[in-house]
Amino acid sequence: MNTRAIKTVLAIWEREMYEYMNNLHVNAMRLAVEPLLFIFIFGMGLGNRVDMGNVSYVEFLAPGILFMVVTNNSYMTISMRLMIARDWDKTLVNALTAPVKPFEIVLGYIFAGVTQALAASVIFILLIYYLLGISFGCIPLLVLFIVATAAFFSSLGVAIAMWLDNPHHLMVVTSLVVMPMSFFCGIFIPVTDLPEWIQPVIEAIPLTKAVEGARAIALGTDPYLLQNLIYILIFTFAVFLVGIHIFKKKVIT
C-alpha cells in the first residue's frame, strides 16, 4: 500500500472517528450500561443458580459479554454508518469523485470499526475489573482476538450494508442473524449444552471461536488459541473480499 492509499484510509477513518467522538457522551453511556446490565442480570442474578464447575458463572460470562461488546461496536456501528454514507449524506459518492479506490474506502471503515470496538472493550474490561475484580488474563493476546473479531464483523457490516437497499432490511438481518449469534455462540451457555445437531454449525461461526479464545485466555483452559485466531482471520479476509465486491457492484456500477 502506497503513501496515497494510506492517507486515504486514514482520512476515512478520521471522519468516522470524528462522528463517533461527537456522540461520545451517548456512546459512553451505551458502552457502560448495556454490557453491565447483562453481567448483573444474568451473571449475578442467575449466576447463583448455575453450576459451572470450578469457576463462577460471572467469570464464565464476562469473556462472552466482552465479545458481544466487540460485535455491537463493529458490525452495528459500521453497517449503519455506511448505509447513511451511501443513501443520505452521499459521502461515498463524493469520495469516489476523487482518486480513491473501493478497497481503501472499505478498509477505512473497517479500521474505524476495529478502533471503536477496541475502545469499547477497554471500557468494559476496566469496569469489570474494578467493579467485580474479574481479570481477563493476558491482555496482549486478548487484543489480538478483539482486533480479528472486530475486523470480521466490520467486514460483515460492510458486505451487508452494501448488499441491502433498505435500512429496515438491515434491522431485520441484524435481529434474525447477528443478534442470535450472541445467544448461541457460547456467550451465555457452553456450546456443548446445545442440541447435538446444531453444534457443528455454531462451532463454525467465528464469534464462537473468539469467545472460546477469550475464555481460554481468562481461565487458562484451551490449548487451541492459535488455531482459533487463524480461523477468524481466514473468515475475515474472505468477508473483506466479499464486501469489496458488493461495494463495487452497488456504488460504482
Secondary structure per residue as TSV (DSSP state, phi and psi in degrees):
chain	resnum	aa	ss	phi	psi
A	1	M	-	360.0	126.0
A	2	N	-	-82.0	176.9
A	3	T	H	-62.4	-40.8
A	4	R	H	-61.3	-43.3
A	5	A	H	-64.2	-41.4
A	6	I	H	-62.4	-43.3
A	7	K	H	-63.6	-37.0
A	8	T	H	-64.8	-47.9
A	9	V	H	-59.7	-44.4
A	10	L	H	-67.2	-33.3
A	11	A	H	-66.0	-42.7
A	12	I	H	-66.2	-43.7
A	13	W	H	-58.8	-43.1
A	14	E	H	-64.7	-39.7
A	15	R	H	-64.2	-44.2
A	16	E	H	-66.4	-38.5
A	17	M	H	-70.0	-30.3
A	18	Y	H	-63.6	-44.1
A	19	E	H	-63.1	-39.4
A	20	Y	H	-63.7	-44.9
A	21	M	H	-70.1	-30.5
A	22	N	H	-64.5	-26.8
A	23	N	T	-111.0	30.4
A	24	L	H	-62.6	-36.3
A	25	H	H	-64.3	-37.6
A	26	V	H	-71.2	-45.1
A	27	N	H	-62.5	-40.1
A	28	A	H	-63.8	-41.3
A	29	M	H	-63.0	-43.5
A	30	R	H	-65.7	-41.9
A	31	L	H	-65.5	-35.3
A	32	A	H	-83.5	-41.0
A	33	V	H	-81.4	-47.9
A	34	E	H	-58.9	-53.5
A	35	P	H	-66.4	-33.2
A	36	L	H	-66.7	-31.4
A	37	L	H	-61.7	-42.9
A	38	F	H	-63.5	-41.5
A	39	I	I	-63.6	-46.8
A	40	F	I	-75.3	-38.2
A	41	I	I	-74.4	-51.3
A	42	F	I	-84.2	-49.5
A	43	G	I	-67.2	-47.6
A	44	M	I	-96.5	-29.3
A	45	G	I	-74.9	-46.3
A	46	L	S	-100.6	-11.2
A	47	G	G	-57.4	-36.5
A	48	N	G	-67.3	-18.0
A	49	R	G	-95.7	-3.2
A	50	V	-	-112.0	128.6
A	51	D	-	-102.1	112.1
A	52	M	-	-108.4	17.9
A	53	G	T	83.5	-118.7
A	54	N	T	-82.8	-7.2
A	55	V	S	-123.5	156.2
A	56	S	-	-76.1	160.9
A	57	Y	H	-66.1	-33.2
A	58	V	H	-63.4	-41.9
A	59	E	H	-65.2	-36.1
A	60	F	H	-67.9	-40.2
A	61	L	H	-75.4	-37.1
A	62	A	H	-54.7	-47.8
A	63	P	H	-61.6	-34.1
A	64	G	H	-67.6	-44.7
A	65	I	H	-63.4	-34.6
A	66	L	H	-55.7	-43.7
A	67	F	H	-82.2	-15.5
A	68	M	H	-66.9	-40.3
A	69	V	H	-61.3	-44.4
A	70	V	H	-59.5	-45.5
A	71	T	H	-61.4	-49.1
A	72	N	I	-62.5	-36.2
A	73	N	I	-93.0	4.1
A	74	S	I	-115.4	-62.5
A	75	Y	I	-63.9	-55.6
A	76	M	I	-65.5	-42.8
A	77	T	H	-65.8	-48.3
A	78	I	H	-69.9	-41.1
A	79	S	H	-62.0	-43.6
A	80	M	H	-69.2	-42.9
A	81	R	H	-63.2	-38.9
A	82	L	H	-69.7	-38.5
A	83	M	H	-65.7	-38.9
A	84	I	H	-63.6	-43.5
A	85	A	H	-63.7	-31.6
A	86	R	H	-80.5	-43.1
A	87	D	H	-104.0	-23.0
A	88	W	T	-111.6	-65.7
A	89	D	S	-87.3	-5.0
A	90	K	-	59.3	26.0
A	91	T	H	-67.9	-25.6
A	92	L	H	-66.5	-42.7
A	93	V	H	-63.2	-42.8
A	94	N	H	-63.7	-39.1
A	95	A	H	-65.1	-36.6
A	96	L	H	-76.5	-12.1
A	97	T	H	-73.8	-20.1
A	98	A	S	-89.4	167.7
A	99	P	S	-73.7	69.4
A	100	V	-	-119.0	134.5
A	101	K	-	-92.5	150.2
A	102	P	H	-55.8	-40.5
A	103	F	H	-66.1	-27.1
A	104	E	H	-70.1	-39.8
A	105	I	H	-65.4	-47.6
A	106	V	H	-60.8	-43.5
A	107	L	H	-64.3	-37.1
A	108	G	H	-62.3	-42.5
A	109	Y	H	-66.1	-39.8
A	110	I	H	-65.3	-42.7
A	111	F	H	-59.8	-39.3
A	112	A	H	-64.6	-41.5
A	113	G	H	-63.3	-41.6
A	114	V	H	-64.7	-42.6
A	115	T	H	-62.2	-45.2
A	116	Q	H	-66.9	-37.4
A	117	A	H	-66.1	-39.0
A	118	L	H	-63.8	-44.0
A	119	A	H	-61.5	-44.3
A	120	A	H	-64.5	-37.8
A	121	S	H	-65.5	-40.9
A	122	V	H	-61.2	-45.0
A	123	I	H	-60.5	-45.8
A	124	F	H	-64.7	-45.8
A	125	I	H	-60.7	-43.5
A	126	L	H	-65.9	-42.4
A	127	L	H	-62.5	-45.4
A	128	I	H	-66.4	-37.2
A	129	Y	H	-68.4	-46.0
A	130	Y	H	-80.7	-27.2
A	131	L	H	-87.0	-37.4
A	132	L	H	-120.0	-7.1
A	133	G	-	70.8	24.3
A	134	I	-	-92.9	126.8
A	135	S	-	-99.5	148.2
A	136	F	-	-104.4	13.5
A	137	G	S	78.8	-140.3
A	138	C	-	-73.8	103.5
A	139	I	H	-64.4	-44.2
A	140	P	H	-56.5	-41.0
A	141	L	H	-68.1	-38.3
A	142	L	H	-63.5	-37.9
A	143	V	H	-61.5	-36.5
A	144	L	H	-60.1	-42.8
A	145	F	H	-67.7	-38.7
A	146	I	H	-63.4	-46.5
A	147	V	H	-63.2	-46.5
A	148	A	H	-62.5	-43.6
A	149	T	H	-69.2	-41.2
A	150	A	H	-63.7	-38.6
A	151	A	H	-64.5	-39.3
A	152	F	H	-62.9	-50.1
A	153	F	H	-73.0	-28.7
A	154	S	H	-66.7	-42.6
A	155	S	H	-63.1	-40.5
A	156	L	H	-63.7	-39.6
A	157	G	H	-61.9	-40.8
A	158	V	H	-62.1	-48.4
A	159	A	H	-61.6	-46.2
A	160	I	H	-70.9	-42.1
A	161	A	H	-63.1	-37.3
A	162	M	H	-75.6	-29.9
A	163	W	H	-73.5	-38.1
A	164	L	-	-88.7	147.3
A	165	D	S	-106.3	-10.6
A	166	N	-	-123.3	127.1
A	167	P	H	-61.8	-26.8
A	168	H	H	-66.7	-35.3
A	169	H	H	-66.0	-33.1
A	170	L	H	-62.8	-40.8
A	171	M	H	-65.3	-36.7
A	172	V	H	-65.3	-46.5
A	173	V	H	-61.7	-42.2
A	174	T	I	-61.3	-43.4
A	175	S	I	-71.3	-35.9
A	176	L	I	-97.0	-16.6
A	177	V	I	-118.6	-55.0
A	178	V	I	-76.6	-48.0
A	179	M	H	-60.2	-42.2
A	180	P	H	-59.2	-27.0
A	181	M	H	-57.7	-35.7
A	182	S	H	-65.0	-24.0
A	183	F	H	-100.4	-18.3
A	184	F	H	-110.0	-12.4
A	185	C	S	-92.1	30.8
A	186	G	S	83.7	11.1
A	187	I	S	-73.6	-47.5
A	188	F	S	-98.4	-33.1
A	189	I	S	-137.0	153.0
A	190	P	-	-61.9	144.5
A	191	V	G	-60.0	-31.3
A	192	T	G	-66.5	-15.2
A	193	D	G	-84.7	-8.3
A	194	L	S	-80.6	163.6
A	195	P	-	-56.3	142.1
A	196	E	T	-59.5	-33.7
A	197	W	T	-68.4	-23.8
A	198	I	T	-99.4	-11.5
A	199	Q	H	-58.4	-44.0
A	200	P	H	-60.4	-35.5
A	201	V	H	-67.2	-46.0
A	202	I	H	-65.4	-39.6
A	203	E	H	-64.5	-24.6
A	204	A	T	-80.3	-13.3
A	205	I	S	-78.7	130.2
A	206	P	H	-56.1	-32.6
A	207	L	H	-60.9	-36.0
A	208	T	H	-62.0	-43.4
A	209	K	H	-64.7	-35.6
A	210	A	H	-67.7	-44.4
A	211	V	H	-65.1	-42.6
A	212	E	H	-60.3	-42.4
A	213	G	H	-64.8	-44.8
A	214	A	H	-63.9	-41.3
A	215	R	H	-67.3	-36.4
A	216	A	H	-66.3	-39.8
A	217	I	H	-65.0	-41.6
A	218	A	H	-72.6	-38.2
A	219	L	H	-106.5	-11.1
A	220	G	-	65.3	53.1
A	221	T	-	-121.9	-16.4
A	222	D	-	-122.9	126.0
A	223	P	S	-85.9	2.2
A	224	Y	-	-103.9	37.5
A	225	L	H	-63.9	-46.3
A	226	L	H	-63.3	-42.4
A	227	Q	H	-62.2	-41.3
A	228	N	H	-63.8	-42.7
A	229	L	H	-64.3	-44.4
A	230	I	H	-62.8	-40.0
A	231	Y	H	-58.5	-46.6
A	232	I	H	-63.1	-42.0
A	233	L	H	-64.9	-38.1
A	234	I	H	-62.3	-46.0
A	235	F	H	-64.7	-37.6
A	236	T	H	-61.3	-46.2
A	237	F	H	-63.3	-41.9
A	238	A	H	-63.5	-45.5
A	239	V	H	-69.6	-33.3
A	240	F	H	-59.5	-45.3
A	241	L	H	-64.9	-39.6
A	242	V	H	-63.1	-42.6
A	243	G	H	-60.7	-42.8
A	244	I	H	-64.1	-42.3
A	245	H	H	-61.0	-46.8
A	246	I	H	-67.4	-37.6
A	247	F	H	-58.4	-49.0
A	248	K	I	-61.0	-41.6
A	249	K	I	-68.0	-39.2
A	250	K	I	-88.0	-33.5
A	251	V	I	-98.8	-38.5
A	252	I	I	-88.4	-45.1
A	253	T	-	-84.0	360.0
